[in-house]
Amino acid sequence: CKSLIPLAAIAKGKKWTTFTPPAAALRRRYRGLILHRRSQKVPSLTDRQRECLLWVARGKTAAETAMILEISTETVIQHLKMARERYQVHCKQSLVVAALFDGLIGFADIIRWRDTG
């Protein structure tokens, strides 16, 4: 099995520094995504969309976010849907990663809340 080759080499005391084919493919794909994102204009989100996104990034559900922001769950879902459409992504996790990458939200926004909350 090819996936065991690195383990066998390490067990024999050899250094294994090359990427395995799946890891190398993921690395190339990730590099392509970064270059693609840099060439695009950063989408803008409304303040409410950004607030909903921040709470999702902090691990809150749509229902919990709705309670915190004192709006309906359906409204939170709609804000997140519109934000995903603006970023052209299909899930909340991709939205959070794209917004972090673009600087729309920062790790400090997420961590600071956790440390005080």
C-alpha positions in Angstrom: 0.0 0.0 0.0 1.5 3.4 -1.0 0.2 5.2 2.0 2.3 2.9 4.2 5.6 3.7 2.4 6.3 6.8 4.6 5.7 4.8 7.7 8.0 2.1 6.6 10.7 4.6 5.8 10.4 6.3 9.1 10.4 2.9 10.9 13.8 2.2 9.2 15.2 5.5 10.5 15.0 7.3 7.1 13.7 10.8 6.7 10.6 11.2 4.7 10.3 14.7 3.4 8.3 14.4 0.2 4.6 14.9 0.1 2.4 12.0 -0.5 0.4 12.3 -3.7 -2.9 13.2 -2.0 -1.3 15.8 0.2 0.6 17.3 -2.8 -2.7 17.5 -4.8 -4.4 19.2 -1.9 -1.5 21.6 -1.5 -1.7 22.5 -5.3 -5.5 22.9 -5.1 -5.2 25.2 -2.0 -2.6 27.3 -3.7 -4.9 27.7 -6.7 -7.8 28.7 -4.5 -5.6 31.4 -2.8 -4.5 32.8 -6.1 -8.1 32.8 -7.3 -9.4 34.6 -4.2 -6.6 37.3 -4.5 -7.7 38.1 -8.0 -11.4 38.7 -7.0 -12.9 41.7 -5.4 -13.7 41.2 -1.7 -17.5 41.0 -1.3 -19.1 43.4 1.1 -21.6 42.3 3.7 -24.1 44.3 5.6 -23.5 44.9 9.3 -26.2 42.4 10.2 -24.8 39.8 7.9 -21.3 40.3 9.4 -22.8 40.0 13.0 -24.5 36.7 12.1 -21.3 35.5 10.5 -19.3 36.4 13.6 -21.7 34.4 15.9 -21.5 31.4 13.6 -17.7 31.7 13.6 -17.9 31.6 17.4 -19.8 28.4 17.3 -23.4 29.5 17.7 -26.3 28.0 15.9 -28.8 30.1 14.0 -31.3 29.8 16.9 -28.7 30.9 19.4 -27.6 33.8 17.2 -31.3 34.8 16.8 -31.7 34.9 20.6 -28.5 37.0 21.0 -29.4 39.5 18.3 -33.1 39.5 19.3 -34.3 38.6 15.8 -36.0 35.6 14.4 -34.2 32.4 13.5 -35.4 32.7 9.9 -33.9 36.2 9.7 -30.5 34.8 10.8 -30.7 32.0 8.2 -31.6 34.5 5.5 -28.7 36.8 6.5 -26.3 33.9 6.3 -27.8 32.7 3.0 -27.3 36.2 1.5 -23.7 36.3 2.8 -23.0 32.8 1.3 -24.4 34.0 -2.0 -22.2 37.1 -2.0 -19.2 34.9 -1.3 -20.3 32.2 -3.7 -19.8 29.4 -1.2 -22.2 26.6 -0.2 -21.7 26.2 3.5 -21.2 28.2 6.7 -17.7 26.8 7.2 -16.5 28.0 3.8 -18.1 31.4 4.5 -16.2 31.8 7.7 -12.9 30.7 6.1 -13.4 33.1 3.2 -14.3 36.0 5.5 -11.2 35.3 7.6 -9.0 35.1 4.6 -10.4 38.4 3.2 -10.0 40.2 6.6 -13.8 40.8 6.9 -13.6 39.1 10.3 -10.5 38.3 12.4 -9.4 35.6 14.7 -9.2 38.3 17.4 -12.9 38.9 17.0 -13.6 35.3 17.7 -11.1 34.7 20.5 -11.8 37.9 22.3 -15.4 37.0 22.7 -14.6 33.5 24.0 -12.2 34.9 26.6 -14.7 37.4 27.9 -17.9 35.4 27.4 
